[in-house]
Amino acid sequence: MDAFLILEDGTVFKGTSIGAEKEVISEIVFNTSMTGYLEVLTDPSYAGQAVVMTYPLIGNYGICYEDMESERPWLDGYIVRELSPMPSNFRSENTIQNFLKQNDIPGVSGIDTRALTKLLRDKGTMNGMITTKRYHKEDMPALLEKIRAYTVTGVVMKTTTKKVYALQAENPDGTRYTGDQEPKRVAFLDVGAKRNMIRLLQRHGCDVTVYPADTPAETILSQNPDGIFISNGPGDPKENVSIIAEIKKLYNSDTPIFAICLGHQLMALATGADTYKLKYGHRGGNHPVKDLSTGRVYITSQNHGYAVDPKSLDPNVAEEAFVNVNDKTNEGLAYKGKNIVTVQYHPEACPGPQDSRYLFDRFMKMMEEG
């Protein structure tokens, strides 16, 4: 069956329908990762968005449920150049086609994703519609107005855990924790988290209690955690006014804090800085980031459409700790007089390079030093 991607500027791409046969309007973004498509599909940060994969062949190793980063896919749509109809991998348990259908997610294959990505880079992120319906020329003005009106809202509360739950520390190989020291107790604020963040904390010897995004700061601090972790997540950080107010209370405590991606942006907003929307965002597994304290460059995994404005920082509160080598945007902050480090990128990877996992060791040291 034919399928169409209609962008808000009137550009139409024709391809083949994959997944659910439904019509959806979403924000269209692209990801440059060469592997890890299942982790992309199940990353809550993509809620409210349809993802274009720039790598031309997707689905060749099928679906391996163990690799999912949440219990379900969160994106609105999926757009690829060529979809492998017959995956070849001993771990494969399903095909992408079936996976998308089972989760009611529409997609398009067979379009020129290189041309689409160049368009999104030139004009910036755009809204678009995935549909199997053929619209006539006279329908387009009203349709484009509808597409342009779409905004991503309410996605943090959509993706966060609905209840508090606790997980025990593990050995680095995932077995039951047998370390010499008592496990560190980490309060994990889930604003749209990937599983591997929690998993790495467990395997660094932490007992992790996961809290919904709207949990009051008093509830978290009353448990006297050794550290607080604020996760990645979807959407415009400025939308989360009440969550930002609670994070300001966490900032005012003396508890060590490590925040990633959306968590990094929320902490910046909580301390008086500003954020802005990037032209087309950073999404992929090969983004170079420079640690300003050492001069060392790390290749990182990223997935974000907003950034902290370094010019808005109060120099008495925080300073830039990491910058993107490509476009010089902010990639992390160090807070003065506080045991707080936040980064824009994903040190837990999945998918992507593992260069920055040392930041979890740094967090452990922050907790040990109090």
C-alpha positions, -999 to 999 in steps of 0.1 A, spaced: 0 0 0 12 35 -9 20 59 20 28 96 20 48 119 41 34 155 38 56 182 53 44 215 65 61 233 37 40 213 11 67 188 2 53 153 -4 73 121 -3 57 89 -16 66 55 -3 52 22 10 32 18 42 48 -1 70 33 -7 104 -1 5 113 -24 19 85 -33 51 103 -29 89 98 -7 108 122 7 144 125 40 147 142 73 166 145 97 151 119 133 145 131 162 125 119 187 102 136 221 94 121 228 62 141 240 33 120 228 6 145 205 5 175 172 11 157 153 -8 184 167 14 211 157 45 191 122 31 186 118 26 224 135 58 236 108 79 254 126 111 243 109 105 209 74 109 222 55 133 199 80 128 170 83 107 139 119 96 133 137 95 100 166 70 100 195 82 78 212 48 76 197 33 44 189 -3 55 169 -8 87 156 -40 103 183 -65 91 188 -79 126 151 -79 136 136 -71 170 154 -83 201 131 -75 230 160 -76 256 174 -45 239 144 -23 244 149 9 263 114 10 277 83 -13 278 70 0 244 79 23 215 70 60 221 75 77 187 46 86 165 59 73 132 90 57 115 105 66 82 132 46 64 148 42 30 148 4 29 132 -20 54 147 -55 55 118 -80 51 138 -110 64 160 -103 95 190 -125 101 201 -127 137 200 -156 162 185 -132 188 157 -119 165 122 -124 179 101 -103 155 103 -80 125 100 -42 126 69 -45 104 51 -66 129 65 -46 159 51 -14 144 17 -29 137 15 -45 171 21 -11 187 -2 9 163 27 30 149 26 40 112 56 43 90 69 48 55 97 30 36 111 35 1 115 72 2 147 92 -3 157 97 33 189 115 22 168 142 4 144 144 34 173 148 59 189 175 37 156 194 36 152 192 74 188 204 79 183 233 55 148 244 67 150 231 102 127 206 120 92 205 105 59 190 113 46 164 89 18 139 83 21 102 76 -9 89 57 -21 63 33 -49 87 20 -44 105 -13 -52 141 -8 -62 163 -38 -46 197 -46 -76 216 -33 -73 198 1 -37 209 7 -42 245 21 -64 233 49 -43 202 55 -10 222 57 -26 246 82 -36 216 103 -1 201 101 16 234 110 -7 238 141 7 206 157 28 210 189 45 184 211 28 188 246 23 167 277 49 141 268 68 139 300 38 128 320 29 105 292 62 86 294 72 88 331 66 58 354 31 59 370 43 45 404 74 44 426 94 12 424 128 0 437 156 -20 421 186 -35 439 223 -30 432 240 -55 409 275 -67 400 289 -53 368 278 -86 350 242 -81 361 243 -108 389 232 -101 425 253 -75 442 282 -89 462 304 -58 468 322 -51 500 305 -17 506 269 -9 513 250 0 481 246 37 475 209 47 476 200 67 445 167 85 440 159 84 403 135 111 389 120 96 357 111 124 333 111 99 303 140 76 312 158 50 292 164 17 310 201 16 306 205 46 329 189 27 357 208 -5 347 242 13 349 234 27 383 226 -7 396 258 -21 381 278 6 398 265 -7 431 234 14 437 200 6 450 177 27 428 143 40 437 125 53 406 100 82 411 74 97 388 82 130 372 57 149 393 70 136 427 74 165 452 110 172 462 101 167 499 91 131 492 124 124 476 145 142 502 127 126 531 142 93 521 178 107 526 192 93 494 230 93 488 224 109 454 197 121 430 196 112 393 174 132 368 168 114 336 164 121 299 130 128 285 109 143 256 95 177 247 102 213 254 118 217 289 100 250 296 66 232 295 74 215 328 68 244 351 58 224 382 86 199 378 112 227 375 100 242 408 106 208 425 140 205 409 149 239 424 142 224 458 165 195 450 192 219 439 189 237 473 196 205 491 231 193 497 225 160 480 248 151 450 229 153 417 237 139 383 213 149 354 212 139 318 196 155 287 162 168 296 173 166 333 202 188 324 179 214 308 154 213 337 182 219 362 194 249 342 159 264 341 155 258 378 186 278 385 177 308 363 192 299 329 173 297 296 169 271 269 161 274 232 151 251 203 178 240 180 173 242 142 173 205 138 186 190 170 213 164 177 202 128 173 227 101 166 257 82 179 287 102 167 286 137 182 319 150 194 319 167 228 348 185 245 354 183 282 366 219 290 384 208 321 407 184 303 405 194 266 396 158 258 370 151 231 345 123 235 323 107 208 288 107 223 253 95 218 227 123 217 190 128 213 177 163 219 160 192 201 167 219 228 198 233 244 208 255 273 218 290 264 253 295 279 249 333 277 220 331 302 241 314 329 247 332 362 285 329 366 280 326 403 257 295 399 272 274 370 298 273 343 301 254 310 318 221 315 312 205 280 307 219 245 297 204 212 327 205 189 306 208 157 284 238 166 297 250 200 264 245 217 263 237 254 267 200 264 271 202 301 273 223 332 293 223 365 275 240 394 296 261 417 296 252 454 273 223 447 279 186 441 260 187 408 271 178 373 247 178 343 253 168 307 232 172 275 244 139 259 238 103 268 268 87 287 247 55 291 246 52 252 224 24 240 229 29 211 262 46 207 298 48 220 306 42 256 333 68 259 315 89 285 305 61 310 332 75 333 306 100 343 288 73 363 321 67 382 323 105 388 287 104 403 297 75 425 327 95 438 304 125 444 282 104 466 311 89 485 325 124 493 290 135 503 
